[in-house]
Amino acid sequence: MATINVGSMRGRGVEVAEMLTRRRIDFCCVQEVRFKGQGVRFVEENKRYKLWWSGGKESRNGVGIMLKEELIEQVIEVIRINDRLMKIMMVLGSKMAHIFSAYAPQQGRTEDEKRQFRELLEDKIAEVPEADILIVGGDMNAHVGQRRDGFENEMGCFGVGERNGEGEELLRICQENNLKIVNTLFKKRREHLITYKSGDLESQIDYIMLRQNRMIKAKNCKVIPGEECLTQHRLLCCDFKIKNMKMLKF
């Protein structure tokens, strides 16, 4: 699985699909697609990846999910909630999987808008049956930091920087819904932990979160820097082993 803030999919679908093909990604959550309304389409002529998106009335925000052609028939339902949250329900192995693409309000947005997003995300997560697979990938605009105090079950030892208020709220959601932040679980060089870089500013604000389930296990997770089709945000990838299935690269 991968998650990436693309900073606009307009005119860049082929580049993104080529990157995912080269990296052998099966499934990708994308944020800030900047498409109006709701839709679905293949993003290039050879139909390697299909994109479902959920936008608003204006060409801003927007979330999407890109799925490799071989897995399209596994999709049961696509639920578009708003321009910051959507999910795909699909069969993986012998289980139903709920995969969310999320884009939290960025710095400068009102506290009320941030609270409404968190409440909606938590409500939708809570609707997922305990026996099902649950994965959330997105730009959460939150810093969970390096310290685990109070959240030892929700994150690993490999966060970046200091926790802020948004990070505290994200960890609380994880705590109340049995989620782990996967990209803090694996020891990597700093360059493979940083998900956002602009000039001298480096941070970890994009996350993949997984609910504890004996049917699925994260085997590896890291950031891949240096992709030309991406600017400030970087590609965050995770390998999942699902019972009765081959390894999937998300």
Buried (B, 14 or more C-beta within 10 A) or exposed (E): BBBBBBBBBEEBBBBBBBBBBEBEBBBBBBBBBBBBEBEEEBBBEEEBBBBBBBBBEEBBBBBBBBBBEEBEEBBEEBBBBBBBBBBBBBBBBEBBBBBBBBBBBBEEEEEEEBEBBBEBBBEBBEEBEEEBBBBBBBBBBBBBBBEBEEBEEBBBEBBBBEBBEBBBBBBBBBBEBBBBBBBBBBEBEEBBBBBBBEEEEBBBBBBBBBBEBEBBEBEBBBBBEEBEBBEEBBBBBBBBBBBEBEEBBB
